[in-house]
Amino acid sequence: MAYSENCLCHALINKGIDISPIKKLVRNRNIPHKDLKVIAQTLNIYISLRFIKDEKKKLHYGDKSKEEIKIGNINSHYFLIED
């Protein structure tokens, strides 16, 4: 079965985010961390990225006045962290 969205897009869709403005930015499976800033700005969202292998490491992208969207990362795989 082929998937039309990568794991980051799937996580954002699960959060209710319309990803159509970033479809051209996320053409393949791997999304570099540097591109998360552009993605957050384009979608006007705030992403906090946590690394499962290094729980102390947390990166922030976008407008911190917006609702925080918690994304986890393990082995270059992104997933939504739901409280």
C-alpha positions, 0 to 999 in steps of 0.5 A, a space after each residue: 500500500 502506498 501512502 500519499 503523506 509522509 509521517 510528519 504530514 500524517 501527524 499534522 493531519 491527525 492534529 487537524 492541520 490542513 497540510 495543502 500549503 506545504 505539499 510541495 515542501 514535503 515531497 519525500 519521506 525524510 524532512 530535515 529539521 531545518 525545514 520544520 521552521 519553514 513548515 511551521 511558518 507556512 502553516 502558522 503553527 507552533 511545533 515542539 520537537 522531542 527526541 525519544 533517544 535524548 529526552 532533554 533535547 527539545 526544539 521549537 519552531 514557529 509562533 509560540 503564541 499558537 497552540 503547541 503541537 507536540 511532535 516526537 522523533 525517533 530514527 528520523 520518524 515523526 509522530 504526534 504526541 498526544 496528552 
